[in-house]
Amino acid sequence: MEFNIGPRMVKTGLAVALTLIVTDILNLDLEIVAAIAAVLAMQPSIMRSYAYIKEVVISNTVGIIFALGGFFLIGNHPLSVGAVVIISIAINIRLGLNKTVSLTVLTIITMMLGGDDGINYLYIIERLSLVAIGVFAAFIINALVMPPDHKKILFGMIKKAEDQTNFMLRVISNKTMSVPQMRAEDKDAEKLINDAKNYYEIISDERNRLFIRKRISFFRNIIIYKHMIQVLSKKHILIRELEKNFNEVELMPNNKSHYINKLVQEINAYSENIFLLYEDKIILDKDLQKETKAAMQETIKNLIDEIQGAEFTKWAIVFPIANSIIELYSELNKLERFVRFQENKEKISC
């Protein structure tokens, strides 16, 4: 069993520790509320922490209004608290404040319970301070301790997805893997691609940070990563089409599967070379790449010529695969241009 302690785990623990220290210094009761708030408020990026705080202000305002209204109108019976929580959750979701629902519920419970002696301004301030301390402790720790290297993390995700899709494209047309295993590998590839897409949204948020080092290089890499993810999506579509239709293609006359298999292997090698070029592991000869592209274009043309005049059922089988290959080739061509542009700019800057 693997046991890994990541940066976010460490930062969450530090945020809880900071929260408990502050509440102890201020002699605040119910420090566990502040600690829970710190855990809930820890976000994967600094900008998301900032956005989370803004959302907390709005959602907690709603929570406070309902907590006070519920306390004075129907009391602090457990059923009363439950009713107020249900209503506030519904309103927060309606307002699109989904991320802070848990924290709003914590605020409502904290406000409505423990107020047997009545609710006054001091009571309200103390209860809100608990939540505020936890949220701001999480933000401070997130900003100052081990700020995430988003470029490195995102490219690592992209590289894993790239390796997985390349592996599947190598084995799928050779039938060297069982159907259940292929489906499992396909799910892994889909998850890796979705993880990269989700993290790209996080790294996109970071463009508004004022203290990004090497901003121009950062933005260039963001553009390249966007196109890399588009390539991965196109690869996954091609994998799905091959899984669905390749057996039928092999049964057709004139060995059309030969053209498709050749194209898949060529385009896979092309993709691997672009990624290696980005990592500065190889130098791609432009003339050689032109020859490779010309060979792929010729193979695509031969495939189209082969299915000219074929019945609709055959077109329905071959065309989705051919179309996926063409779209993937187009995305790879664009990605290569961006990677080469970045390479040239870095040489000039040096």
ABEGO torsion letter per residue (X at the ends): XBBBBBAAAAAAAAAAAAAAAAAAAAGBBGAAAAAAAAAAABBABAAAAAAAAAAAAAAAAAAAAAAAAAAAAAEABAAAAAAAAAAAAAAAAAAGBAAAAAAAAAAAAAAABGAAAEBBAAAAAAAAAAAAAAAAAAAAAAAABGBBBAAAAAAAAAAAAAAAAAAAAAAAAAGABBAAAAAAAAAAAAAAAAAAAAAAAAAAAAAABAABBGAAAAAAAAAAAAAAAAAAAAAAAAAAAAAAAAAAAAABBGGAAAAAAAAAAAAAAAAAAAAAAAAGABBBBAAAAAAAAAAAAAAAAAAAAAABGBBAAAAAAAAAAAAAAAAAAAAAAAAAAAAAAAAAAAAAAX
